[in-house]
Amino acid sequence: MSALRDGYVVLLGASGLTVLTYALALRLRNWSAWLVAFAITIGTLVGWWTQRGSVGAAT
């Protein structure tokens, strides 16, 4: 498997963690949980951005 495909597994896990953290923050109604969820969201988005493939690049 290529590094790009291996990265998808990690990023899907991070996306799932993001959703679970938002659900926990909604359940607890706690601002610190919302901030943690937002920080995880930023980290996940950065991960997806850096793992994106170049358009037209040979694989």
Secondary structure, 3 states (H helix, E strand, C coil): CCHHHHHHHHHHHHHHHHHHHHHHHHHHCCHHHHHHHHHHHHHHHHHHHHHCCCCCCCC
